[in-house]
């Protein structure tokens, strides 16, 4: 006996259709409830009714072809569903838990790709916006130039400098990865102690960050090098210490 939740009756298993995706191998509703639901959909859904009529017309145009397909389906089912190992493997493969985990994995992958594409689109749009405004808005152009002039003057006043070789060596030692998140990305110069707070421009106050981590850090004083740099490239610690980068 099996309970039908639609009509609230306990019926013999012969009153239920087959469903290989369910553990019991039977449909949740009984045949009478499923047929009633199908008739209701046929009566209320015009698109479903048209699709049914189209299929029926195609089937009647070549009844021999349809009969042959039906025969092949019955033969295949009779051959495979007599094998208990095949039935067990199919139930395991199509179980709800496995399908759910696979769907979640695909969704995570899709979301990662979408976020990367969206981030690149936003960055590209912002660069184009700033470039267009810089050439067409004299006041914005003056503000931007004044900002970079003030920053250069502040860096000179704080003292210190580093060479391109020192920066390239640091990026090489971290394997082209952001020392905060560990992802391979285009690296930017970040001052551990911000220039606006009196931070120098020496190499020992510099760490390579990706654009996202640099934007999130803002004017906070955070040194990510002791936390992640040596975990990524532990064999380069002694080589990097000569640059003044190992402060932990």
Secondary structure as the mmCIF struct_conf table of DSSP 4:
data_model
#
loop_
_struct_conf.conf_type_id
_struct_conf.id
_struct_conf.beg_label_comp_id
_struct_conf.beg_label_asym_id
_struct_conf.beg_label_seq_id
_struct_conf.end_label_comp_id
_struct_conf.end_label_asym_id
_struct_conf.end_label_seq_id
STRN STRN1 UNK A 2 UNK A 4
TURN_TY1_P TURN_TY1_P1 UNK A 5 UNK A 8
STRN STRN2 UNK A 9 UNK A 11
HELX_RH_3T_P HELX_RH_3T_P1 UNK A 13 UNK A 15
STRN STRN3 UNK A 16 UNK A 18
TURN_TY1_P TURN_TY1_P2 UNK A 20 UNK A 21
BEND BEND1 UNK A 22 UNK A 22
TURN_TY1_P TURN_TY1_P3 UNK A 23 UNK A 24
BEND BEND2 UNK A 25 UNK A 25
STRN STRN4 UNK A 26 UNK A 30
HELX_RH_AL_P HELX_RH_AL_P1 UNK A 31 UNK A 44
HELX_RH_AL_P HELX_RH_AL_P2 UNK A 46 UNK A 61
TURN_TY1_P TURN_TY1_P4 UNK A 62 UNK A 62
HELX_RH_AL_P HELX_RH_AL_P3 UNK A 63 UNK A 80
TURN_TY1_P TURN_TY1_P5 UNK A 81 UNK A 82
HELX_RH_AL_P HELX_RH_AL_P4 UNK A 84 UNK A 93
TURN_TY1_P TURN_TY1_P6 UNK A 94 UNK A 94
HELX_RH_AL_P HELX_RH_AL_P5 UNK A 96 UNK A 136
HELX_RH_AL_P HELX_RH_AL_P6 UNK A 138 UNK A 158
HELX_RH_AL_P HELX_RH_AL_P7 UNK A 164 UNK A 173
TURN_TY1_P TURN_TY1_P7 UNK A 174 UNK A 176
STRN STRN5 UNK A 177 UNK A 177
TURN_TY1_P TURN_TY1_P8 UNK A 179 UNK A 181
STRN STRN6 UNK A 184 UNK A 184
STRN STRN7 UNK A 187 UNK A 191
BEND BEND3 UNK A 192 UNK A 193
HELX_RH_3T_P HELX_RH_3T_P2 UNK A 195 UNK A 197
TURN_TY1_P TURN_TY1_P9 UNK A 198 UNK A 198
BEND BEND4 UNK A 202 UNK A 202
HELX_RH_3T_P HELX_RH_3T_P3 UNK A 203 UNK A 205
STRN STRN8 UNK A 206 UNK A 210
HELX_RH_AL_P HELX_RH_AL_P8 UNK A 211 UNK A 217
TURN_TY1_P TURN_TY1_P10 UNK A 218 UNK A 219
HELX_RH_PI_P HELX_RH_PI_P1 UNK A 225 UNK A 229
HELX_RH_AL_P HELX_RH_AL_P9 UNK A 230 UNK A 232
BEND BEND5 UNK A 233 UNK A 233
HELX_RH_3T_P HELX_RH_3T_P4 UNK A 234 UNK A 236
HELX_RH_AL_P HELX_RH_AL_P10 UNK A 237 UNK A 241
TURN_TY1_P TURN_TY1_P11 UNK A 242 UNK A 244
#
